[in-house]
Amino acid sequence: MRIDKDRIQNYLQDIKSCVNEIENLIIQYSDSEILSQPWLLRGLKYLLIEISEIMANTLMHILAKDKGKSVSGYIETIVKAGETGVLPKDLAERLKPIFDFRNSLVHRYWTISDESLLSFVRENYKSFLNFIEEVERYIKNSQRRKR
């Protein structure tokens, strides 16, 4: 089966858009401003959920179409992406907390403090851009292998 390059590019463009919004938010507002204005924090959380779901969709598609692997959830998706070489293992490990966080928010586990979340985002949001670069590299290399 073949990877749908247009589908992947649409996913990656959506991630770029979300990253731009996150970057604008964390540059424009201080931590105390974000923490004191619930709508800013909710917006940040929503963007993180959106990014994690888009990344998962991207990886599920690649794993299924190129590796013949199925996954049963978000965490398994990022783990298998690292194990199969779709993503470098260190990047998969850096991104795994976002997938954990997505599950916590969606299922109402609330296991991370808002302060910790904000600190994590400030320190790691560029990993989303690394994700885009690595997926593009994987797609390019995958096309070469199939020729």
N, CA, C and O of each residue as an XYZ file, in Angstrom:
588
protein
N       0.839     -1.189      0.000
C       0.000      0.000      0.000
C       0.879      1.245      0.000
O       2.040      1.212      0.408
N       0.307      2.318     -0.458
C       1.068      3.545     -0.583
C       0.582      4.617      0.385
O      -0.600      4.730      0.710
N       1.564      5.393      0.822
C       1.251      6.542      1.664
C       0.602      7.614      0.801
O       1.062      7.890     -0.307
N      -0.458      8.210      1.305
C      -1.128      9.309      0.623
C      -0.386     10.602      0.983
O      -0.618     11.195      2.037
N       0.511     11.024      0.082
C       1.362     12.188      0.351
C       0.554     13.470      0.564
O       0.906     14.295      1.408
N      -0.527     13.636     -0.200
C      -1.347     14.836     -0.034
C      -1.994     14.873      1.348
O      -2.060     15.923      1.987
N      -2.458     13.741      1.790
C      -3.065     13.643      3.120
C      -2.039     14.005      4.190
O      -2.332     14.765      5.113
N      -0.839     13.455      4.056
C       0.221     13.743      5.024
C       0.578     15.228      4.998
O       0.739     15.843      6.052
N       0.702     15.806      3.812
C       1.027     17.229      3.718
C      -0.050     18.095      4.363
O       0.264     19.099      5.003
N      -1.312     17.718      4.202
C      -2.403     18.458      4.865
C      -2.268     18.370      6.383
O      -2.434     19.364      7.089
N      -1.964     17.171      6.875
C      -1.754     17.009      8.313
C      -0.607     17.890      8.795
O      -0.731     18.582      9.806
N       0.503     17.864      8.073
C       1.672     18.624      8.490
C       1.405     20.124      8.453
O       1.893     20.865      9.305
N       0.643     20.564      7.485
C       0.281     21.983      7.421
C      -0.595     22.374      8.609
O      -0.450     23.467      9.156
N      -1.499     21.489      9.006
C      -2.342     21.758     10.179
C      -1.488     21.845     11.446
O      -1.748     22.681     12.312
N      -0.482     20.994     11.556
C       0.417     21.050     12.715
C       1.170     22.377     12.718
O       1.287     23.021     13.760
N       1.683     22.792     11.552
C       2.400     24.073     11.464
C       1.520     25.218     11.927
O       1.972     26.101     12.655
N       0.270     25.203     11.507
C      -0.670     26.250     11.903
C      -0.863     26.277     13.418
O      -0.870     27.346     14.027
N      -1.018     25.109     14.018
C      -1.183     25.033     15.475
C       0.085     25.496     16.199
O       0.007     26.196     17.209
N       1.229     25.110     15.691
C       2.497     25.523     16.307
C       2.633     27.039     16.247
O       3.080     27.657     17.214
N       2.256     27.642     15.133
C       2.306     29.104     15.025
C       1.419     29.755     16.079
O       1.804     30.754     16.686
N       0.238     29.195     16.296
C      -0.665     29.749     17.314
C      -0.073     29.593     18.713
O      -0.154     30.513     19.527
N       0.520     28.438     18.992
C       1.155     28.220     20.296
C       2.298     29.206     20.484
O       2.420     29.836     21.535
N       3.125     29.335     19.469
C       4.272     30.241     19.558
C       3.803     31.674     19.800
O       4.362     32.370     20.648
N       2.794     32.116     19.075
C       2.265     33.469     19.280
C       1.755     33.646     20.703
O       1.982     34.685     21.322
N       1.070     32.641     21.218
C       0.505     32.727     22.562
C       1.606     32.808     23.619
O       1.552     33.656     24.509
N       2.599     31.933     23.524
C       3.619     31.927     24.581
C       4.634     33.066     24.448
O       5.341     33.386     25.404
N       4.703     33.669     23.275
C       5.563     34.841     23.120
C       4.835     36.099     23.589
O       5.423     36.969     24.231
N       3.571     36.176     23.265
C       2.781     37.368     23.572
C       2.433     37.490     25.057
O       2.320     38.599     25.579
N       2.263     36.350     25.740
C       1.814     36.375     27.134
C       2.830     35.717     28.054
O       3.487     34.742     27.689
N       2.943     36.266     29.245
C       3.792     35.658     30.269
C       3.066     34.456     30.875
O       1.866     34.277     30.670
N       3.802     33.643     31.615
C       3.173     32.503     32.283
C       2.047     32.958     33.207
O       0.967     32.367     33.216
N       2.303     34.003     33.977
C       1.271     34.462     34.921
C       0.028     34.967     34.191
O      -1.089     34.777     34.673
N       0.207     35.603     33.042
C      -0.959     36.050     32.259
C      -1.748     34.853     31.730
O      -2.978     34.841     31.786
N      -1.051     33.868     31.226
C      -1.736     32.676     30.700
C      -2.465     31.949     31.820
O      -3.608     31.525     31.653
N      -1.804     31.809     32.954
C      -2.409     31.088     34.075
C      -3.573     31.847     34.708
O      -4.469     31.237     35.292
N      -3.562     33.163     34.596
C      -4.630     33.957     35.220
C      -5.820     34.201     34.287
O      -6.862     34.691     34.721
N      -5.663     33.861     33.018
C      -6.763     34.058     32.064
C      -7.173     32.690     31.520
O      -6.539     32.159     30.609
N      -8.231     32.133     32.083
C      -8.606     30.754     31.737
C      -8.769     30.498     30.240
O      -8.481     29.395     29.775
N      -9.214     31.472     29.492
C      -9.423     31.254     28.064
C      -8.103     31.049     27.335
O      -8.059     30.323     26.341
N      -7.016     31.678     27.811
C      -5.702     31.462     27.196
C      -5.208     30.045     27.470
O      -4.700     29.372     26.573
N      -5.360     29.603     28.706
C      -4.926     28.257     29.074
C      -5.759     27.205     28.352
O      -5.226     26.203     27.876
N      -7.066     27.435     28.273
C      -7.926     26.488     27.538
C      -7.559     26.445     26.056
O      -7.576     25.382     25.435
N      -7.230     27.599     25.499
C      -6.810     27.641     24.102
C      -5.536     26.852     23.876
O      -5.418     26.121     22.892
N      -4.581     26.999     24.786
C      -3.328     26.262     24.693
C      -3.586     24.759     24.797
O      -3.042     23.974     24.019
N      -4.410     24.367     25.753
C      -4.734     22.948     25.922
C      -5.417     22.390     24.671
O      -5.114     21.281     24.233
N      -6.321     23.153     24.113
C      -7.010     22.691     22.907
C      -6.019     22.501     21.760
O      -6.086     21.506     21.038
N      -5.107     23.447     21.594
C      -4.100     23.327     20.536
C      -3.239     22.085     20.727
O      -2.894     21.414     19.754
N      -2.892     21.777     21.960
C      -2.097     20.578     22.231
C      -2.871     19.304     21.910
O      -2.313     18.349     21.369
N      -4.147     19.295     22.244
C      -4.983     18.137     21.898
C      -5.051     17.993     20.386
O      -4.910     16.896     19.848
N      -5.269     19.108     19.711
C      -5.366     19.088     18.256
C      -4.070     18.585     17.617
O      -4.103     17.756     16.708
N      -2.943     19.084     18.089
C      -1.658     18.648     17.536
C      -1.436     17.160     17.781
O      -1.004     16.442     16.880
N      -1.722     16.698     18.975
C      -1.496     15.280     19.273
C      -2.381     14.396     18.399
O      -1.946     13.332     17.958
N      -3.606     14.819     18.148
C      -4.495     14.025     17.305
C      -4.043     14.039     15.844
O      -4.135     13.023     15.155
N      -3.560     15.178     15.375
C      -3.062     15.247     13.998
C      -1.794     14.413     13.856
O      -1.624     13.698     12.869
N      -0.899     14.504     14.847
C       0.311     13.690     14.797
C      -0.053     12.209     14.808
O       0.532     11.419     14.067
N      -1.011     11.832     15.643
C      -1.429     10.429     15.706
C      -2.012      9.979     14.376
O      -1.697      8.887     13.905
N      -2.850     10.797     13.767
C      -3.421     10.446     12.460
C      -2.328     10.267     11.416
O      -2.376      9.347     10.600
N      -1.348     11.155     11.452
C      -0.221     11.075     10.522
C       0.521      9.755     10.704
O       0.778      9.032      9.741
N       0.856      9.458     11.937
C       1.625      8.248     12.224
C       0.828      6.981     11.964
O       1.372      6.001     11.456
N      -0.460      6.988     12.308
C      -1.300      5.810     12.049
C      -1.350      5.505     10.560
O      -1.290      4.345     10.154
N      -1.458      6.542      9.756
C      -1.506      6.362      8.306
C      -0.183      5.765      7.800
O      -0.184      4.802      7.033
N       0.926      6.337      8.230
C       2.229      5.844      7.780
C       2.462      4.415      8.270
O       2.903      3.554      7.509
N       2.167      4.175      9.533
C       2.370      2.827     10.083
C       1.541      1.793      9.327
O       2.026      0.701      9.031
N       0.302      2.133      9.019
C      -0.572      1.188      8.315
C      -0.147      1.003      6.866
O      -0.031     -0.128      6.395
N       0.082      2.087      6.164
C       0.339      2.016      4.725
C       1.761      1.591      4.376
O       1.976      0.890      3.387
N       2.726      2.011      5.180
C       4.113      1.724      4.821
C       4.720      0.573      5.622
O       5.604     -0.130      5.135
N       4.243      0.387      6.844
C       4.827     -0.642      7.705
C       3.887     -1.834      7.919
O       4.296     -2.859      8.465
N       2.622     -1.696      7.486
C       1.665     -2.777      7.695
C       1.359     -3.017      9.159
O       1.029     -4.137      9.550
N       1.465     -1.976      9.976
C       1.236     -2.073     11.423
C      -0.037     -1.346     11.808
O      -0.292     -0.228     11.360
N      -0.829     -1.994     12.644
C      -2.005     -1.324     13.190
C      -1.712     -0.968     14.643
O      -0.898     -1.612     15.305
N      -2.379      0.049     15.113
C      -2.212      0.489     16.501
C      -3.588      0.645     17.132
O      -4.590      0.852     16.448
N      -3.606      0.541     18.453
C      -4.896      0.590     19.133
C      -5.114      1.861     19.940
O      -6.167      2.015     20.560
N      -4.167      2.759     19.950
C      -4.356      3.997     20.702
C      -3.240      4.983     20.452
O      -2.278      4.703     19.737
N      -3.393      6.143     21.057
C      -2.453      7.233     20.839
C      -1.056      6.895     21.352
O      -0.067      7.122     20.654
N      -0.972      6.360     22.555
C       0.330      6.061     23.128
C       1.039      4.991     22.300
O       2.229      5.112     22.008
N       0.308      3.952     21.926
C       0.908      2.900     21.110
C       1.397      3.458     19.774
O       2.399      2.988     19.234
N       0.708      4.436     19.251
C       1.084      5.048     17.975
C       2.463      5.689     18.052
O       3.313      5.440     17.197
N       2.690      6.509     19.068
C       3.977      7.192     19.166
C       5.093      6.197     19.508
O       6.221      6.337     19.034
N       4.775      5.204     20.322
C       5.780      4.192     20.677
C       6.191      3.400     19.435
O       7.382      3.219     19.181
N       5.208      2.926     18.659
C       5.527      2.143     17.458
C       6.243      2.984     16.411
O       7.085      2.472     15.673
N       5.915      4.265     16.342
C       6.609      5.138     15.386
C       8.092      5.194     15.711
O       8.925      5.209     14.805
N       8.432      5.224     16.997
C       9.837      5.218     17.401
C      10.488      3.861     17.198
O      11.650      3.775     16.799
N       9.743      2.809     17.473
C      10.292      1.456     17.338
C      10.534      1.052     15.887
O      11.479      0.321     15.593
N       9.685      1.525     14.984
C       9.783      1.110     13.583
C      10.628      2.044     12.725
O      10.836      1.779     11.541
N      11.113      3.127     13.310
C      11.954      4.047     12.557
C      11.191      5.100     11.774
O      11.788      5.846     10.998
N       9.882      5.172     11.965
C       9.138      6.255     11.318
C       9.611      7.584     11.903
O       9.744      8.575     11.185
N       9.861      7.597     13.199
C      10.455      8.744     13.883
C      11.705      8.273     14.611
O      11.785      7.111     15.011
N      12.675      9.151     14.788
C      13.800      8.776     15.649
C      13.284      8.507     17.068
O      12.367      9.183     17.536
N      13.866      7.532     17.739
C      13.388      7.164     19.076
C      13.409      8.339     20.048
O      12.484      8.498     20.845
N      14.448      9.160     19.993
C      14.522     10.275     20.938
C      13.387     11.282     20.713
O      12.876     11.853     21.676
N      12.994     11.504     19.472
C      11.878     12.405     19.202
C      10.568     11.777     19.674
O       9.735     12.462     20.268
N      10.382     10.508     19.420
C       9.175      9.823     19.893
C       9.073      9.928     21.410
O       7.985     10.130     21.950
N      10.195      9.794     22.091
C      10.191      9.907     23.550
C       9.894     11.330     24.010
O       9.226     11.525     25.025
N      10.386     12.324     23.272
C      10.086     13.724     23.627
C       8.620     14.057     23.407
O       8.048     14.874     24.128
N       8.009     13.420     22.403
C       6.612     13.713     22.073
C       5.620     12.897     22.898
O       4.460     13.290     23.021
N       6.044     11.787     23.457
C       5.130     10.922     24.201
C       4.355     11.664     25.300
O       3.166     11.395     25.468
N       4.974     12.587     26.057
C       4.202     13.302     27.075
C       2.997     14.072     26.514
O       1.991     14.236     27.204
N       3.099     14.544     25.266
C       1.961     15.236     24.662
C       0.811     14.255     24.445
O      -0.353     14.601     24.645
N       1.138     13.042     24.039
C       0.109     12.024     23.849
C      -0.491     11.633     25.202
O      -1.701     11.431     25.311
N       0.356     11.527     26.235
C      -0.137     11.261     27.586
C      -1.050     12.398     28.042
O      -2.116     12.166     28.612
N      -0.616     13.619     27.781
C      -1.394     14.779     28.186
C      -2.745     14.806     27.477
O      -3.767     15.105     28.094
N      -2.749     14.497     26.201
C      -4.000     14.455     25.444
C      -4.982     13.476     26.094
O      -6.161     13.787     26.263
N      -4.488     12.301     26.453
C      -5.349     11.324     27.106
C      -5.848     11.839     28.456
O      -7.009     11.635     28.809
N      -4.984     12.496     29.198
C      -5.380     13.044     30.500
C      -6.479     14.083     30.358
O      -7.446     14.077     31.119
N      -6.336     14.967     29.397
C      -7.352     15.997     29.197
C      -8.670     15.426     28.692
O      -9.736     15.729     29.228
N      -8.589     14.610     27.673
C      -9.804     14.087     27.056
C     -10.578     13.192     28.023
O     -11.808     13.225     28.068
N      -9.840     12.394     28.794
C     -10.502     11.457     29.707
C     -10.623     12.007     31.122
O     -11.035     11.299     32.040
N     -10.263     13.268     31.287
C     -10.414     13.980     32.557
C      -9.589     13.399     33.699
O     -10.044     13.365     34.842
N      -8.387     12.947     33.395
C      -7.516     12.447     34.454
C      -6.866     13.606     35.214
O      -6.624     13.510     36.417
N      -6.588     14.702     34.499
C      -6.001     15.909     35.073
C      -4.774     15.602     35.925
O      -4.728     15.964     37.100
N      -3.813     14.958     35.359
C      -2.641     14.542     36.127
C      -1.477     15.525     36.028
O      -0.418     15.260     36.597
N      -1.627     16.607     35.353
C      -0.528     17.562     35.194
C      -1.010     18.943     35.628
O      -2.119     19.362     35.297
N      -0.166     19.633     36.364
C      -0.536     20.981     36.795
C      -0.428     21.930     35.608
O       0.320     21.684     34.661
N      -1.179     23.005     35.676
C      -1.138     23.998     34.604
C       0.253     24.608     34.475
O       0.711     24.884     33.367
N       0.921     24.817     35.599
C       2.265     25.381     35.580
C       3.245     24.431     34.882
O       4.068     24.852     34.070
N       3.136     23.135     35.220
C       4.018     22.141     34.592
C       3.756     22.039     33.096
O       4.686     21.922     32.298
N       2.492     22.084     32.729
C       2.123     22.025     31.315
C       2.728     23.202     30.561
O       3.330     23.030     29.501
N       2.567     24.375     31.105
C       3.075     25.570     30.447
C       4.598     25.520     30.325
O       5.150     25.879     29.285
N       5.262     25.084     31.362
C       6.717     24.932     31.316
C       7.117     23.920     30.245
O       8.041     24.163     29.469
N       6.422     22.790     30.206
C       6.717     21.766     29.204
C       6.549     22.324     27.790
O       7.388     22.086     26.921
N       5.466     23.067     27.564
C       5.201     23.625     26.231
C       6.302     24.596     25.839
O       6.815     24.531     24.722
N       6.665     25.482     26.732
C       7.717     26.462     26.426
C       9.031     25.770     26.069
O       9.752     26.223     25.180
N       9.340     24.680     26.756
C      10.603     23.988     26.536
C      10.584     23.053     25.330
O      11.636     22.753     24.765
N       9.395     22.590     24.929
C       9.339     21.498     23.951
C       8.485     21.742     22.706
O       8.398     20.855     21.857
N       7.861     22.893     22.567
C       6.953     23.058     21.432
C       7.675     22.944     20.080
O       7.048     22.609     19.075
N       8.958     23.214     20.048
C       9.685     23.090     18.782
C       9.844     21.633     18.350
O      10.190     21.355     17.201
N       9.590     20.704     19.275
C       9.602     19.279     18.906
C       8.518     18.986     17.877
O       8.646     18.045     17.095
N       7.452     19.783     17.869
C       6.404     19.595     16.862
C       6.942     19.911     15.471
O       6.574     19.267     14.489
N       7.813     20.906     15.401
C       8.452     21.231     14.119
C       9.434     20.136     13.727
O       9.565     19.809     12.548
N      10.125     19.568     14.715
C      11.004     18.426     14.444
C      10.196     17.247     13.910
O      10.654     16.521     13.027
N       8.994     17.060     14.447
C       8.106     16.004     13.970
C       7.829     16.187     12.480
O       7.914     15.233     11.706
N       7.502     17.398     12.086
C       7.211     17.695     10.680
C       8.429     17.368      9.812
O       8.304     16.706      8.781
N       9.599     17.833     10.235
C      10.826     17.570      9.474
C      11.088     16.077      9.334
O      11.451     15.606      8.256
N      10.907     15.336     10.415
C      11.181     13.899     10.382
C      10.170     13.144      9.527
O      10.538     12.195      8.833
N       8.916     13.543      9.563
C       7.915     12.893      8.709
C       8.224     13.183      7.251
O       8.155     12.285      6.412
N       8.562     14.419      6.943
C       8.920     14.746      5.557
C      10.138     13.944      5.107
O      10.174     13.449      3.980
N      11.131     13.814      5.980
C      12.327     13.023      5.663
C      11.944     11.553      5.457
O      12.428     10.910      4.526
N      11.089     11.031      6.314
C      10.678      9.631      6.199
C       9.948      9.384      4.874
O      10.210      8.393      4.192
N       9.045     10.279      4.520
C       8.280     10.138      3.268
C       9.232     10.165      2.078
O       9.121      9.338      1.173
N      10.164     11.108      2.077
C      11.125     11.216      0.978
C      11.956      9.929      0.861
O      12.132      9.399     -0.236
N      12.457      9.440      1.977
C      13.269      8.220      1.970
C      12.437      6.998      1.599
O      12.935      6.083      0.943
N      11.212      6.981      2.002
C      10.313      5.878      1.676
C      10.064      5.795      0.166
O      10.006      4.703     -0.400
N       9.921      6.940     -0.469
C       9.713      6.995     -1.913
C      10.958      6.503     -2.645
O      10.850      5.817     -3.662
N      12.133      6.845     -2.137
C      13.386      6.378     -2.766
C      13.510      4.862     -2.671
O      13.934      4.214     -3.628
N      13.145      4.293     -1.525
C      13.246      2.851     -1.319
C      12.322      2.074     -2.265
O      12.624      0.942     -2.644
N      11.214      2.682     -2.637
C      10.220      1.975     -3.449
C      10.497      2.088     -4.932
O       9.800      1.465     -5.733
N      11.478      2.853     -5.315
C      11.801      3.001     -6.740
C      12.637      1.866     -7.230
O      13.001      1.830     -8.405
